[in-house]
Amino acid sequence: MGSTISASFSPEIAKAVAILRVILFVVDIGLLPITIESDAKYVVETINLVWPVALYSDLGIVVYDILDWLSKLPISVCFASRMRNTVAHGLAV
């Protein structure tokens, strides 16, 4: 399952790409409905509030793809602080 992306991204874009990859994975294995938790507050707020300015940025391109999937499937994205989401944070390190 693991794969490597060789590129240089801002932390926000990296977190958004991670959310998009999770969406593609859960769709592929049929694990729906699902709630995706992320500690990237700005990214989650951008996805859930659909800030118009974000759609015209590098981050916006990834968010647009995420929103496209969210509009079609029973998937939600919510914020979970690192303190609350220690298992996921431990896996990411």
PyMOL Python script that loads the backbone (N, CA, C, O; Angstrom):
from pymol import cmd

cmd.read_pdbstr("""\
ATOM      1  N   MET A   1       0.826  -1.198   0.000  1.00  0.00           N
ATOM      2  CA  MET A   1       0.000   0.000   0.000  1.00  0.00           C
ATOM      3  C   MET A   1       0.863   1.252   0.000  1.00  0.00           C
ATOM      4  O   MET A   1       0.540   2.227  -0.678  1.00  0.00           O
ATOM      5  N   GLY A   2       1.945   1.235   0.746  1.00  0.00           N
ATOM      6  CA  GLY A   2       2.774   2.421   0.866  1.00  0.00           C
ATOM      7  C   GLY A   2       3.407   2.819  -0.451  1.00  0.00           C
ATOM      8  O   GLY A   2       3.809   1.977  -1.253  1.00  0.00           O
ATOM      9  N   SER A   3       3.485   4.118  -0.651  1.00  0.00           N
ATOM     10  CA  SER A   3       4.138   4.634  -1.846  1.00  0.00           C
ATOM     11  C   SER A   3       4.821   5.944  -1.492  1.00  0.00           C
ATOM     12  O   SER A   3       4.496   6.586  -0.493  1.00  0.00           O
ATOM     13  N   THR A   4       5.761   6.321  -2.320  1.00  0.00           N
ATOM     14  CA  THR A   4       6.524   7.537  -2.087  1.00  0.00           C
ATOM     15  C   THR A   4       6.243   8.535  -3.196  1.00  0.00           C
ATOM     16  O   THR A   4       6.172   8.178  -4.372  1.00  0.00           O
ATOM     17  N   ILE A   5       6.085   9.796  -2.802  1.00  0.00           N
ATOM     18  CA  ILE A   5       5.946  10.876  -3.766  1.00  0.00           C
ATOM     19  C   ILE A   5       7.182  11.751  -3.607  1.00  0.00           C
ATOM     20  O   ILE A   5       7.401  12.331  -2.543  1.00  0.00           O
ATOM     21  N   SER A   6       7.980  11.849  -4.644  1.00  0.00           N
ATOM     22  CA  SER A   6       9.182  12.680  -4.589  1.00  0.00           C
ATOM     23  C   SER A   6       8.852  14.066  -5.119  1.00  0.00           C
ATOM     24  O   SER A   6       8.767  14.279  -6.328  1.00  0.00           O
ATOM     25  N   ALA A   7       8.667  14.998  -4.206  1.00  0.00           N
ATOM     26  CA  ALA A   7       8.342  16.367  -4.581  1.00  0.00           C
ATOM     27  C   ALA A   7       8.508  17.245  -3.348  1.00  0.00           C
ATOM     28  O   ALA A   7       8.691  16.750  -2.236  1.00  0.00           O
ATOM     29  N   SER A   8       8.441  18.535  -3.561  1.00  0.00           N
ATOM     30  CA  SER A   8       8.532  19.479  -2.460  1.00  0.00           C
ATOM     31  C   SER A   8       7.218  20.244  -2.368  1.00  0.00           C
ATOM     32  O   SER A   8       6.886  21.040  -3.246  1.00  0.00           O
ATOM     33  N   PHE A   9       6.475  19.991  -1.290  1.00  0.00           N
ATOM     34  CA  PHE A   9       5.179  20.631  -1.086  1.00  0.00           C
ATOM     35  C   PHE A   9       5.194  21.408   0.221  1.00  0.00           C
ATOM     36  O   PHE A   9       5.991  21.130   1.116  1.00  0.00           O
ATOM     37  N   SER A  10       4.300  22.386   0.316  1.00  0.00           N
ATOM     38  CA  SER A  10       4.075  23.028   1.605  1.00  0.00           C
ATOM     39  C   SER A  10       3.388  21.995   2.502  1.00  0.00           C
ATOM     40  O   SER A  10       2.801  21.037   1.999  1.00  0.00           O
ATOM     41  N   PRO A  11       3.456  22.178   3.819  1.00  0.00           N
ATOM     42  CA  PRO A  11       2.775  21.236   4.711  1.00  0.00           C
ATOM     43  C   PRO A  11       1.277  21.128   4.427  1.00  0.00           C
ATOM     44  O   PRO A  11       0.703  20.043   4.518  1.00  0.00           O
ATOM     45  N   GLU A  12       0.643  22.252   4.082  1.00  0.00           N
ATOM     46  CA  GLU A  12      -0.794  22.226   3.801  1.00  0.00           C
ATOM     47  C   GLU A  12      -1.105  21.381   2.568  1.00  0.00           C
ATOM     48  O   GLU A  12      -2.052  20.595   2.575  1.00  0.00           O
ATOM     49  N   ILE A  13      -0.320  21.539   1.524  1.00  0.00           N
ATOM     50  CA  ILE A  13      -0.555  20.755   0.311  1.00  0.00           C
ATOM     51  C   ILE A  13      -0.275  19.281   0.588  1.00  0.00           C
ATOM     52  O   ILE A  13      -1.012  18.414   0.119  1.00  0.00           O
ATOM     53  N   ALA A  14       0.774  18.991   1.341  1.00  0.00           N
ATOM     54  CA  ALA A  14       1.081  17.597   1.679  1.00  0.00           C
ATOM     55  C   ALA A  14      -0.065  16.958   2.452  1.00  0.00           C
ATOM     56  O   ALA A  14      -0.422  15.811   2.187  1.00  0.00           O
ATOM     57  N   LYS A  15      -0.647  17.685   3.406  1.00  0.00           N
ATOM     58  CA  LYS A  15      -1.777  17.147   4.179  1.00  0.00           C
ATOM     59  C   LYS A  15      -3.004  16.963   3.296  1.00  0.00           C
ATOM     60  O   LYS A  15      -3.720  15.970   3.429  1.00  0.00           O
ATOM     61  N   ALA A  16      -3.255  17.915   2.389  1.00  0.00           N
ATOM     62  CA  ALA A  16      -4.396  17.787   1.480  1.00  0.00           C
ATOM     63  C   ALA A  16      -4.215  16.598   0.539  1.00  0.00           C
ATOM     64  O   ALA A  16      -5.166  15.861   0.277  1.00  0.00           O
ATOM     65  N   VAL A  17      -3.001  16.412   0.033  1.00  0.00           N
ATOM     66  CA  VAL A  17      -2.724  15.261  -0.833  1.00  0.00           C
ATOM     67  C   VAL A  17      -2.925  13.966  -0.046  1.00  0.00           C
ATOM     68  O   VAL A  17      -3.442  12.989  -0.586  1.00  0.00           O
ATOM     69  N   ALA A  18      -2.523  13.952   1.219  1.00  0.00           N
ATOM     70  CA  ALA A  18      -2.728  12.765   2.052  1.00  0.00           C
ATOM     71  C   ALA A  18      -4.215  12.459   2.201  1.00  0.00           C
ATOM     72  O   ALA A  18      -4.615  11.297   2.130  1.00  0.00           O
ATOM     73  N   ILE A  19      -5.032  13.483   2.405  1.00  0.00           N
ATOM     74  CA  ILE A  19      -6.482  13.282   2.510  1.00  0.00           C
ATOM     75  C   ILE A  19      -7.030  12.738   1.199  1.00  0.00           C
ATOM     76  O   ILE A  19      -7.845  11.816   1.201  1.00  0.00           O
ATOM     77  N   LEU A  20      -6.589  13.299   0.086  1.00  0.00           N
ATOM     78  CA  LEU A  20      -7.038  12.815  -1.222  1.00  0.00           C
ATOM     79  C   LEU A  20      -6.635  11.356  -1.425  1.00  0.00           C
ATOM     80  O   LEU A  20      -7.427  10.563  -1.934  1.00  0.00           O
ATOM     81  N   ARG A  21      -5.428  10.999  -1.036  1.00  0.00           N
ATOM     82  CA  ARG A  21      -4.967   9.607  -1.185  1.00  0.00           C
ATOM     83  C   ARG A  21      -5.788   8.663  -0.314  1.00  0.00           C
ATOM     84  O   ARG A  21      -6.078   7.539  -0.723  1.00  0.00           O
ATOM     85  N   VAL A  22      -6.166   9.110   0.884  1.00  0.00           N
ATOM     86  CA  VAL A  22      -7.030   8.292   1.744  1.00  0.00           C
ATOM     87  C   VAL A  22      -8.374   8.077   1.066  1.00  0.00           C
ATOM     88  O   VAL A  22      -8.903   6.965   1.065  1.00  0.00           O
ATOM     89  N   ILE A  23      -8.926   9.136   0.490  1.00  0.00           N
ATOM     90  CA  ILE A  23     -10.207   9.010  -0.215  1.00  0.00           C
ATOM     91  C   ILE A  23     -10.094   7.984  -1.336  1.00  0.00           C
ATOM     92  O   ILE A  23     -10.953   7.111  -1.461  1.00  0.00           O
ATOM     93  N   LEU A  24      -9.061   8.077  -2.143  1.00  0.00           N
ATOM     94  CA  LEU A  24      -8.884   7.128  -3.245  1.00  0.00           C
ATOM     95  C   LEU A  24      -8.736   5.701  -2.722  1.00  0.00           C
ATOM     96  O   LEU A  24      -9.246   4.760  -3.330  1.00  0.00           O
ATOM     97  N   PHE A  25      -8.041   5.543  -1.599  1.00  0.00           N
ATOM     98  CA  PHE A  25      -7.853   4.220  -1.008  1.00  0.00           C
ATOM     99  C   PHE A  25      -9.173   3.637  -0.509  1.00  0.00           C
ATOM    100  O   PHE A  25      -9.493   2.487  -0.809  1.00  0.00           O
ATOM    101  N   VAL A  26      -9.946   4.427   0.255  1.00  0.00           N
ATOM    102  CA  VAL A  26     -11.196   3.883   0.803  1.00  0.00           C
ATOM    103  C   VAL A  26     -12.214   3.601  -0.300  1.00  0.00           C
ATOM    104  O   VAL A  26     -13.015   2.674  -0.182  1.00  0.00           O
ATOM    105  N   VAL A  27     -12.187   4.389  -1.360  1.00  0.00           N
ATOM    106  CA  VAL A  27     -13.059   4.109  -2.505  1.00  0.00           C
ATOM    107  C   VAL A  27     -12.635   2.793  -3.153  1.00  0.00           C
ATOM    108  O   VAL A  27     -13.479   1.969  -3.508  1.00  0.00           O
ATOM    109  N   ASP A  28     -11.340   2.601  -3.304  1.00  0.00           N
ATOM    110  CA  ASP A  28     -10.813   1.392  -3.941  1.00  0.00           C
ATOM    111  C   ASP A  28     -11.182   0.128  -3.170  1.00  0.00           C
ATOM    112  O   ASP A  28     -11.501  -0.893  -3.778  1.00  0.00           O
ATOM    113  N   ILE A  29     -11.142   0.186  -1.832  1.00  0.00           N
ATOM    114  CA  ILE A  29     -11.458  -1.007  -1.045  1.00  0.00           C
ATOM    115  C   ILE A  29     -12.921  -1.056  -0.603  1.00  0.00           C
ATOM    116  O   ILE A  29     -13.348  -2.024   0.026  1.00  0.00           O
ATOM    117  N   GLY A  30     -13.687  -0.019  -0.928  1.00  0.00           N
ATOM    118  CA  GLY A  30     -15.113  -0.010  -0.621  1.00  0.00           C
ATOM    119  C   GLY A  30     -15.448   0.231   0.836  1.00  0.00           C
ATOM    120  O   GLY A  30     -16.455  -0.277   1.328  1.00  0.00           O
ATOM    121  N   LEU A  31     -14.632   0.988   1.530  1.00  0.00           N
ATOM    122  CA  LEU A  31     -14.833   1.264   2.952  1.00  0.00           C
ATOM    123  C   LEU A  31     -15.642   2.550   3.121  1.00  0.00           C
ATOM    124  O   LEU A  31     -15.108   3.589   3.510  1.00  0.00           O
ATOM    125  N   LEU A  32     -16.926   2.461   2.823  1.00  0.00           N
ATOM    126  CA  LEU A  32     -17.805   3.630   2.889  1.00  0.00           C
ATOM    127  C   LEU A  32     -19.046   3.281   3.695  1.00  0.00           C
ATOM    128  O   LEU A  32     -19.464   2.123   3.675  1.00  0.00           O
ATOM    129  N   PRO A  33     -19.647   4.211   4.392  1.00  0.00           N
ATOM    130  CA  PRO A  33     -19.244   5.605   4.611  1.00  0.00           C
ATOM    131  C   PRO A  33     -18.053   5.687   5.571  1.00  0.00           C
ATOM    132  O   PRO A  33     -17.756   4.748   6.309  1.00  0.00           O
ATOM    133  N   ILE A  34     -17.390   6.835   5.534  1.00  0.00           N
ATOM    134  CA  ILE A  34     -16.216   7.021   6.387  1.00  0.00           C
ATOM    135  C   ILE A  34     -16.042   8.500   6.735  1.00  0.00           C
ATOM    136  O   ILE A  34     -16.408   9.390   5.968  1.00  0.00           O
ATOM    137  N   THR A  35     -15.473   8.726   7.916  1.00  0.00           N
ATOM    138  CA  THR A  35     -15.064  10.069   8.327  1.00  0.00           C
ATOM    139  C   THR A  35     -13.543  10.073   8.419  1.00  0.00           C
ATOM    140  O   THR A  35     -12.951   9.249   9.117  1.00  0.00           O
ATOM    141  N   ILE A  36     -12.927  10.995   7.718  1.00  0.00           N
ATOM    142  CA  ILE A  36     -11.473  11.131   7.723  1.00  0.00           C
ATOM    143  C   ILE A  36     -11.113  12.231   8.709  1.00  0.00           C
ATOM    144  O   ILE A  36     -11.628  13.346   8.620  1.00  0.00           O
ATOM    145  N   GLU A  37     -10.228  11.915   9.647  1.00  0.00           N
ATOM    146  CA  GLU A  37      -9.770  12.902  10.621  1.00  0.00           C
ATOM    147  C   GLU A  37      -8.372  13.371  10.250  1.00  0.00           C
ATOM    148  O   GLU A  37      -7.526  12.576   9.841  1.00  0.00           O
ATOM    149  N   SER A  38      -8.137  14.670  10.397  1.00  0.00           N
ATOM    150  CA  SER A  38      -6.824  15.247  10.104  1.00  0.00           C
ATOM    151  C   SER A  38      -6.499  16.309  11.137  1.00  0.00           C
ATOM    152  O   SER A  38      -7.388  16.998  11.638  1.00  0.00           O
ATOM    153  N   ASP A  39      -5.207  16.437  11.454  1.00  0.00           N
ATOM    154  CA  ASP A  39      -4.790  17.485  12.380  1.00  0.00           C
ATOM    155  C   ASP A  39      -4.432  18.779  11.650  1.00  0.00           C
ATOM    156  O   ASP A  39      -3.937  19.725  12.262  1.00  0.00           O
ATOM    157  N   ALA A  40      -4.682  18.817  10.355  1.00  0.00           N
ATOM    158  CA  ALA A  40      -4.403  20.011   9.545  1.00  0.00           C
ATOM    159  C   ALA A  40      -5.643  20.909   9.544  1.00  0.00           C
ATOM    160  O   ALA A  40      -6.469  20.857   8.632  1.00  0.00           O
ATOM    161  N   LYS A  41      -5.749  21.724  10.578  1.00  0.00           N
ATOM    162  CA  LYS A  41      -6.957  22.534  10.778  1.00  0.00           C
ATOM    163  C   LYS A  41      -7.280  23.419   9.576  1.00  0.00           C
ATOM    164  O   LYS A  41      -8.429  23.469   9.137  1.00  0.00           O
ATOM    165  N   TYR A  42      -6.282  24.112   9.042  1.00  0.00           N
ATOM    166  CA  TYR A  42      -6.528  25.008   7.907  1.00  0.00           C
ATOM    167  C   TYR A  42      -7.043  24.231   6.699  1.00  0.00           C
ATOM    168  O   TYR A  42      -7.959  24.685   6.012  1.00  0.00           O
ATOM    169  N   VAL A  43      -6.460  23.066   6.439  1.00  0.00           N
ATOM    170  CA  VAL A  43      -6.884  22.256   5.294  1.00  0.00           C
ATOM    171  C   VAL A  43      -8.314  21.771   5.496  1.00  0.00           C
ATOM    172  O   VAL A  43      -9.129  21.852   4.577  1.00  0.00           O
ATOM    173  N   VAL A  44      -8.627  21.270   6.681  1.00  0.00           N
ATOM    174  CA  VAL A  44      -9.984  20.785   6.962  1.00  0.00           C
ATOM    175  C   VAL A  44     -10.989  21.927   6.851  1.00  0.00           C
ATOM    176  O   VAL A  44     -12.060  21.752   6.271  1.00  0.00           O
ATOM    177  N   GLU A  45     -10.655  23.090   7.400  1.00  0.00           N
ATOM    178  CA  GLU A  45     -11.560  24.244   7.291  1.00  0.00           C
ATOM    179  C   GLU A  45     -11.741  24.656   5.837  1.00  0.00           C
ATOM    180  O   GLU A  45     -12.846  25.010   5.424  1.00  0.00           O
ATOM    181  N   THR A  46     -10.674  24.612   5.066  1.00  0.00           N
ATOM    182  CA  THR A  46     -10.766  24.963   3.649  1.00  0.00           C
ATOM    183  C   THR A  46     -11.689  23.998   2.918  1.00  0.00           C
ATOM    184  O   THR A  46     -12.493  24.416   2.086  1.00  0.00           O
ATOM    185  N   ILE A  47     -11.577  22.719   3.222  1.00  0.00           N
ATOM    186  CA  ILE A  47     -12.442  21.711   2.597  1.00  0.00           C
ATOM    187  C   ILE A  47     -13.893  21.919   3.018  1.00  0.00           C
ATOM    188  O   ILE A  47     -14.787  21.923   2.173  1.00  0.00           O
ATOM    189  N   ASN A  48     -14.132  22.091   4.311  1.00  0.00           N
ATOM    190  CA  ASN A  48     -15.506  22.153   4.818  1.00  0.00           C
ATOM    191  C   ASN A  48     -16.190  23.494   4.609  1.00  0.00           C
ATOM    192  O   ASN A  48     -17.414  23.547   4.484  1.00  0.00           O
ATOM    193  N   LEU A  49     -15.431  24.567   4.568  1.00  0.00           N
ATOM    194  CA  LEU A  49     -16.033  25.886   4.379  1.00  0.00           C
ATOM    195  C   LEU A  49     -15.996  26.329   2.926  1.00  0.00           C
ATOM    196  O   LEU A  49     -16.650  27.302   2.550  1.00  0.00           O
ATOM    197  N   VAL A  50     -15.235  25.619   2.116  1.00  0.00           N
ATOM    198  CA  VAL A  50     -15.076  25.916   0.693  1.00  0.00           C
ATOM    199  C   VAL A  50     -14.747  27.399   0.508  1.00  0.00           C
ATOM    200  O   VAL A  50     -15.466  28.119  -0.185  1.00  0.00           O
ATOM    201  N   TRP A  51     -13.661  27.845   1.129  1.00  0.00           N
ATOM    202  CA  TRP A  51     -13.227  29.225   0.967  1.00  0.00           C
ATOM    203  C   TRP A  51     -12.899  29.474  -0.496  1.00  0.00           C
ATOM    204  O   TRP A  51     -12.001  28.821  -1.028  1.00  0.00           O
ATOM    205  N   PRO A  52     -13.593  30.400  -1.178  1.00  0.00           N
ATOM    206  CA  PRO A  52     -13.388  30.620  -2.610  1.00  0.00           C
ATOM    207  C   PRO A  52     -11.949  30.941  -2.986  1.00  0.00           C
ATOM    208  O   PRO A  52     -11.482  30.505  -4.039  1.00  0.00           O
ATOM    209  N   VAL A  53     -11.238  31.690  -2.157  1.00  0.00           N
ATOM    210  CA  VAL A  53      -9.867  32.063  -2.499  1.00  0.00           C
ATOM    211  C   VAL A  53      -8.978  30.826  -2.592  1.00  0.00           C
ATOM    212  O   VAL A  53      -8.018  30.813  -3.362  1.00  0.00           O
ATOM    213  N   ALA A  54      -9.282  29.808  -1.833  1.00  0.00           N
ATOM    214  CA  ALA A  54      -8.453  28.602  -1.828  1.00  0.00           C
ATOM    215  C   ALA A  54      -8.520  27.860  -3.154  1.00  0.00           C
ATOM    216  O   ALA A  54      -7.568  27.173  -3.524  1.00  0.00           O
ATOM    217  N   LEU A  55      -9.616  27.985  -3.865  1.00  0.00           N
ATOM    218  CA  LEU A  55      -9.774  27.243  -5.110  1.00  0.00           C
ATOM    219  C   LEU A  55      -8.882  27.773  -6.226  1.00  0.00           C
ATOM    220  O   LEU A  55      -8.749  27.129  -7.267  1.00  0.00           O
ATOM    221  N   TYR A  56      -8.275  28.932  -6.025  1.00  0.00           N
ATOM    222  CA  TYR A  56      -7.404  29.518  -7.044  1.00  0.00           C
ATOM    223  C   TYR A  56      -5.926  29.406  -6.671  1.00  0.00           C
ATOM    224  O   TYR A  56      -5.088  30.080  -7.269  1.00  0.00           O
ATOM    225  N   SER A  57      -5.604  28.580  -5.709  1.00  0.00           N
ATOM    226  CA  SER A  57      -4.222  28.408  -5.261  1.00  0.00           C
ATOM    227  C   SER A  57      -3.760  26.982  -5.538  1.00  0.00           C
ATOM    228  O   SER A  57      -4.539  26.149  -6.001  1.00  0.00           O
ATOM    229  N   ASP A  58      -2.498  26.706  -5.254  1.00  0.00           N
ATOM    230  CA  ASP A  58      -2.001  25.331  -5.386  1.00  0.00           C
ATOM    231  C   ASP A  58      -2.797  24.390  -4.488  1.00  0.00           C
ATOM    232  O   ASP A  58      -3.160  23.286  -4.894  1.00  0.00           O
ATOM    233  N   LEU A  59      -3.061  24.839  -3.266  1.00  0.00           N
ATOM    234  CA  LEU A  59      -3.873  24.043  -2.350  1.00  0.00           C
ATOM    235  C   LEU A  59      -5.270  23.839  -2.916  1.00  0.00           C
ATOM    236  O   LEU A  59      -5.858  22.766  -2.774  1.00  0.00           O
ATOM    237  N   GLY A  60      -5.794  24.870  -3.554  1.00  0.00           N
ATOM    238  CA  GLY A  60      -7.143  24.801  -4.101  1.00  0.00           C
ATOM    239  C   GLY A  60      -7.327  23.723  -5.145  1.00  0.00           C
ATOM    240  O   GLY A  60      -8.410  23.148  -5.260  1.00  0.00           O
ATOM    241  N   ILE A  61      -6.288  23.440  -5.907  1.00  0.00           N
ATOM    242  CA  ILE A  61      -6.384  22.396  -6.926  1.00  0.00           C
ATOM    243  C   ILE A  61      -6.648  21.045  -6.264  1.00  0.00           C
ATOM    244  O   ILE A  61      -7.482  20.270  -6.732  1.00  0.00           O
ATOM    245  N   VAL A  62      -5.936  20.770  -5.180  1.00  0.00           N
ATOM    246  CA  VAL A  62      -6.132  19.504  -4.463  1.00  0.00           C
ATOM    247  C   VAL A  62      -7.483  19.512  -3.757  1.00  0.00           C
ATOM    248  O   VAL A  62      -8.204  18.514  -3.784  1.00  0.00           O
ATOM    249  N   VAL A  63      -7.830  20.637  -3.122  1.00  0.00           N
ATOM    250  CA  VAL A  63      -9.113  20.743  -2.430  1.00  0.00           C
ATOM    251  C   VAL A  63     -10.265  20.544  -3.407  1.00  0.00           C
ATOM    252  O   VAL A  63     -11.257  19.899  -3.066  1.00  0.00           O
ATOM    253  N   TYR A  64     -10.149  21.081  -4.600  1.00  0.00           N
ATOM    254  CA  TYR A  64     -11.195  20.907  -5.609  1.00  0.00           C
ATOM    255  C   TYR A  64     -11.415  19.422  -5.896  1.00  0.00           C
ATOM    256  O   TYR A  64     -12.559  18.976  -5.992  1.00  0.00           O
ATOM    257  N   ASP A  65     -10.336  18.653  -6.034  1.00  0.00           N
ATOM    258  CA  ASP A  65     -10.463  17.208  -6.256  1.00  0.00           C
ATOM    259  C   ASP A  65     -11.131  16.526  -5.062  1.00  0.00           C
ATOM    260  O   ASP A  65     -11.975  15.648  -5.239  1.00  0.00           O
ATOM    261  N   ILE A  66     -10.753  16.929  -3.850  1.00  0.00           N
ATOM    262  CA  ILE A  66     -11.369  16.366  -2.646  1.00  0.00           C
ATOM    263  C   ILE A  66     -12.861  16.669  -2.628  1.00  0.00           C
ATOM    264  O   ILE A  66     -13.674  15.781  -2.369  1.00  0.00           O
ATOM    265  N   LEU A  67     -13.225  17.921  -2.904  1.00  0.00           N
ATOM    266  CA  LEU A  67     -14.637  18.310  -2.904  1.00  0.00           C
ATOM    267  C   LEU A  67     -15.432  17.545  -3.949  1.00  0.00           C
ATOM    268  O   LEU A  67     -16.598  17.218  -3.727  1.00  0.00           O
ATOM    269  N   ASP A  68     -14.813  17.260  -5.079  1.00  0.00           N
ATOM    270  CA  ASP A  68     -15.482  16.475  -6.114  1.00  0.00           C
ATOM    271  C   ASP A  68     -15.848  15.090  -5.577  1.00  0.00           C
ATOM    272  O   ASP A  68     -16.971  14.628  -5.778  1.00  0.00           O
ATOM    273  N   TRP A  69     -14.916  14.429  -4.900  1.00  0.00           N
ATOM    274  CA  TRP A  69     -15.201  13.118  -4.311  1.00  0.00           C
ATOM    275  C   TRP A  69     -16.240  13.226  -3.198  1.00  0.00           C
ATOM    276  O   TRP A  69     -17.138  12.389  -3.111  1.00  0.00           O
ATOM    277  N   LEU A  70     -16.130  14.244  -2.349  1.00  0.00           N
ATOM    278  CA  LEU A  70     -17.074  14.397  -1.238  1.00  0.00           C
ATOM    279  C   LEU A  70     -18.493  14.639  -1.730  1.00  0.00           C
ATOM    280  O   LEU A  70     -19.455  14.264  -1.059  1.00  0.00           O
ATOM    281  N   SER A  71     -18.632  15.263  -2.895  1.00  0.00           N
ATOM    282  CA  SER A  71     -19.971  15.532  -3.428  1.00  0.00           C
ATOM    283  C   SER A  71     -20.641  14.264  -3.953  1.00  0.00           C
ATOM    284  O   SER A  71     -21.860  14.233  -4.123  1.00  0.00           O
ATOM    285  N   LYS A  72     -19.857  13.221  -4.210  1.00  0.00           N
ATOM    286  CA  LYS A  72     -20.388  11.990  -4.798  1.00  0.00           C
ATOM    287  C   LYS A  72     -20.553  10.847  -3.807  1.00  0.00           C
ATOM    288  O   LYS A  72     -21.330   9.924  -4.051  1.00  0.00           O
ATOM    289  N   LEU A  73     -19.832  10.901  -2.695  1.00  0.00           N
ATOM    290  CA  LEU A  73     -19.759   9.746  -1.808  1.00  0.00           C
ATOM    291  C   LEU A  73     -20.007  10.124  -0.351  1.00  0.00           C
ATOM    292  O   LEU A  73     -19.857  11.287   0.024  1.00  0.00           O
ATOM    293  N   PRO A  74     -20.391   9.135   0.479  1.00  0.00           N
ATOM    294  CA  PRO A  74     -20.609   9.404   1.908  1.00  0.00           C
ATOM    295  C   PRO A  74     -19.282   9.447   2.674  1.00  0.00           C
ATOM    296  O   PRO A  74     -18.954   8.547   3.447  1.00  0.00           O
ATOM    297  N   ILE A  75     -18.538  10.520   2.429  1.00  0.00           N
ATOM    298  CA  ILE A  75     -17.246  10.742   3.077  1.00  0.00           C
ATOM    299  C   ILE A  75     -17.280  12.130   3.702  1.00  0.00           C
ATOM    300  O   ILE A  75     -17.728  13.091   3.077  1.00  0.00           O
ATOM    301  N   SER A  76     -16.805  12.228   4.935  1.00  0.00           N
ATOM    302  CA  SER A  76     -16.674  13.543   5.560  1.00  0.00           C
ATOM    303  C   SER A  76     -15.249  13.698   6.076  1.00  0.00           C
ATOM    304  O   SER A  76     -14.547  12.716   6.318  1.00  0.00           O
ATOM    305  N   VAL A  77     -14.844  14.942   6.238  1.00  0.00           N
ATOM    306  CA  VAL A  77     -13.502  15.261   6.720  1.00  0.00           C
ATOM    307  C   VAL A  77     -13.662  16.165   7.932  1.00  0.00           C
ATOM    308  O   VAL A  77     -14.367  17.172   7.873  1.00  0.00           O
ATOM    309  N   CYS A  78     -13.007  15.807   9.032  1.00  0.00           N
ATOM    310  CA  CYS A  78     -13.112  16.635  10.232  1.00  0.00           C
ATOM    311  C   CYS A  78     -11.740  16.822  10.866  1.00  0.00           C
ATOM    312  O   CYS A  78     -10.806  16.061  10.617  1.00  0.00           O
ATOM    313  N   PHE A  79     -11.650  17.859  11.693  1.00  0.00           N
ATOM    314  CA  PHE A  79     -10.406  18.185  12.381  1.00  0.00           C
ATOM    315  C   PHE A  79     -10.301  17.370  13.661  1.00  0.00           C
ATOM    316  O   PHE A  79     -11.273  17.240  14.405  1.00  0.00           O
ATOM    317  N   ALA A  80      -9.122  16.824  13.913  1.00  0.00           N
ATOM    318  CA  ALA A  80      -8.813  16.143  15.172  1.00  0.00           C
ATOM    319  C   ALA A  80      -7.412  16.584  15.579  1.00  0.00           C
ATOM    320  O   ALA A  80      -6.447  16.375  14.843  1.00  0.00           O
ATOM    321  N   SER A  81      -7.310  17.188  16.740  1.00  0.00           N
ATOM    322  CA  SER A  81      -6.000  17.672  17.178  1.00  0.00           C
ATOM    323  C   SER A  81      -5.023  16.513  17.339  1.00  0.00           C
ATOM    324  O   SER A  81      -5.431  15.370  17.546  1.00  0.00           O
ATOM    325  N   ARG A  82      -3.749  16.811  17.244  1.00  0.00           N
ATOM    326  CA  ARG A  82      -2.725  15.775  17.418  1.00  0.00           C
ATOM    327  C   ARG A  82      -2.856  15.097  18.772  1.00  0.00           C
ATOM    328  O   ARG A  82      -2.650  13.890  18.896  1.00  0.00           O
ATOM    329  N   MET A  83      -3.196  15.874  19.775  1.00  0.00           N
ATOM    330  CA  MET A  83      -3.351  15.321  21.126  1.00  0.00           C
ATOM    331  C   MET A  83      -4.474  14.288  21.150  1.00  0.00           C
ATOM    332  O   MET A  83      -4.371  13.275  21.841  1.00  0.00           O
ATOM    333  N   ARG A  84      -5.540  14.540  20.402  1.00  0.00           N
ATOM    334  CA  ARG A  84      -6.689  13.639  20.368  1.00  0.00           C
ATOM    335  C   ARG A  84      -6.463  12.473  19.420  1.00  0.00           C
ATOM    336  O   ARG A  84      -7.095  11.427  19.562  1.00  0.00           O
ATOM    337  N   ASN A  85      -5.577  12.641  18.465  1.00  0.00           N
ATOM    338  CA  ASN A  85      -5.390  11.648  17.415  1.00  0.00           C
ATOM    339  C   ASN A  85      -3.969  11.076  17.476  1.00  0.00           C
ATOM    340  O   ASN A  85      -3.243  11.100  16.482  1.00  0.00           O
ATOM    341  N   THR A  86      -3.580  10.567  18.639  1.00  0.00           N
ATOM    342  CA  THR A  86      -2.205  10.119  18.849  1.00  0.00           C
ATOM    343  C   THR A  86      -1.842   8.894  18.017  1.00  0.00           C
ATOM    344  O   THR A  86      -0.687   8.754  17.616  1.00  0.00           O
ATOM    345  N   VAL A  87      -2.787   8.011  17.748  1.00  0.00           N
ATOM    346  CA  VAL A  87      -2.485   6.817  16.956  1.00  0.00           C
ATOM    347  C   VAL A  87      -2.084   7.213  15.540  1.00  0.00           C
ATOM    348  O   VAL A  87      -1.060   6.757  15.033  1.00  0.00           O
ATOM    349  N   ALA A  88      -2.886   8.060  14.902  1.00  0.00           N
ATOM    350  CA  ALA A  88      -2.574   8.494  13.536  1.00  0.00           C
ATOM    351  C   ALA A  88      -1.268   9.278  13.504  1.00  0.00           C
ATOM    352  O   ALA A  88      -0.467   9.123  12.582  1.00  0.00           O
ATOM    353  N   HIS A  89      -1.056  10.114  14.505  1.00  0.00           N
ATOM    354  CA  HIS A  89       0.182  10.892  14.534  1.00  0.00           C
ATOM    355  C   HIS A  89       1.392   9.970  14.688  1.00  0.00           C
ATOM    356  O   HIS A  89       2.428  10.195  14.062  1.00  0.00           O
ATOM    357  N   GLY A  90       1.263   8.945  15.510  1.00  0.00           N
ATOM    358  CA  GLY A  90       2.349   7.985  15.688  1.00  0.00           C
ATOM    359  C   GLY A  90       2.667   7.231  14.411  1.00  0.00           C
ATOM    360  O   GLY A  90       3.831   6.948  14.131  1.00  0.00           O
ATOM    361  N   LEU A  91       1.644   6.902  13.633  1.00  0.00           N
ATOM    362  CA  LEU A  91       1.857   6.216  12.360  1.00  0.00           C
ATOM    363  C   LEU A  91       2.521   7.128  11.335  1.00  0.00           C
ATOM    364  O   LEU A  91       3.293   6.665  10.496  1.00  0.00           O
ATOM    365  N   ALA A  92       2.223   8.408  11.403  1.00  0.00           N
ATOM    366  CA  ALA A  92       2.746   9.356  10.414  1.00  0.00           C
ATOM    367  C   ALA A  92       4.213   9.694  10.649  1.00  0.00           C
ATOM    368  O   ALA A  92       4.907  10.114   9.723  1.00  0.00           O
ATOM    369  N   VAL A  93       4.683   9.517  11.852  1.00  0.00           N
ATOM    370  CA  VAL A  93       6.064   9.900  12.176  1.00  0.00           C
ATOM    371  C   VAL A  93       7.051   8.842  11.770  1.00  0.00           C
ATOM    372  O   VAL A  93       8.254   9.009  11.973  1.00  0.00           O
TER     373      VAL A  93
END
""", "prot")
cmd.dss("prot")
cmd.show_as("cartoon", "prot")
cmd.util.cbc("prot")
cmd.orient("prot")
